[in-house]
Amino acid sequence: MSLIDLQKDVDSWIEQYKIGYFKPLEIMSALTEELGELATEINNRFGPRTKKSTDDKTEVSEELADIIFNLICMANSQNINLDEAWKKKMDKCYGRDKDRWEKKV
């Protein structure tokens, strides 16, 4: 799926509900919460912390998907085409940043 397809998928889901998209600060709060949940899971797996419950089956993939969903909500609410934004980002990576780090041989 392209990013624009993901945006359409999220938009179709949101359109079912009267409330529509949350306001940008509300989306940002939800995004921050999801990022915190990802940070907790990463810390539980790779850091000094251990899970409080062995029953907790949180998956990194689920947390990443939650973050992507919220990012898409933000983009959609602001009429941002993520395919275009992604192309600009990658142009920077291959242009300005191409010699920033040592490359593999």
Secondary structure, DSSP 4 states (H G I P E B T S, - for coil): --HHHHHHHHHHHHTTSTT-SPPHHHHHHHHHHHHHHHHHHHHHHHSS---S-TT----HHHHHHHHHHHHHHHHHHTT--HHHHHHHHHHHHHTTTTTSSPPP-
